[in-house]
Amino acid sequence: MRFEQQHHRPEKYYALEEYFQTMNFSHITGVDEAGRGALAGPVVAAAVCFKQKPLELLYDIKDSKKIAERKREALFDTLIALPYIDYAVGIVDASSIDTMNILQASLYAMQIAVSNLKQQADLCLVDGHIPFKSDIKQYTLTKGDDRCISIGAASIIAKVTRDRMMRQYHEEYPLYDFIKHKGYATTVHKQAIVEHGMSPLHRKSFQLKR
């Protein structure tokens, strides 16, 4: 089911969680992914449940792509240290993306992340408009990472987790400069593929547009 009612930040940024709490859901979990549009590397999803309203973060959490990298890294460290957070990640590698396609890989990463939570979710708020395979009740929200703090937090955890992986991959495959573009289709990255061919991290099913 899609949930399209508009909620404005930051006063109502926790409104969806509070609304569903009144309907007796207790482990309301935001789900988002990172890396879907990259040419190389995994797709990473995160699932986040706040066990209480994260008042100190209402003004900071939003779509991870709208946060400067240094601040995003700091928010990640703050988030995972919270005593009232339950979070987990799911990772699907490039070869699996080639096998199942990027949409299905993204949904599968979400499924893995939710299954890795310490406590089973009873409701998932999912960024986008397509639910992942699960018996858990789901609501999908377009631009959910800017409308729901649980999804916003999941977007940060997913992106920083993936960025850190790509920095490590840079040490193994320095010719592609993953440390800078994280596998996305920059001019420098596409030129490196032309010059050196694809690494094992590259998604062979993706068309290289010059």
Disulfide bonds with the S-S distance in Angstrom:
none
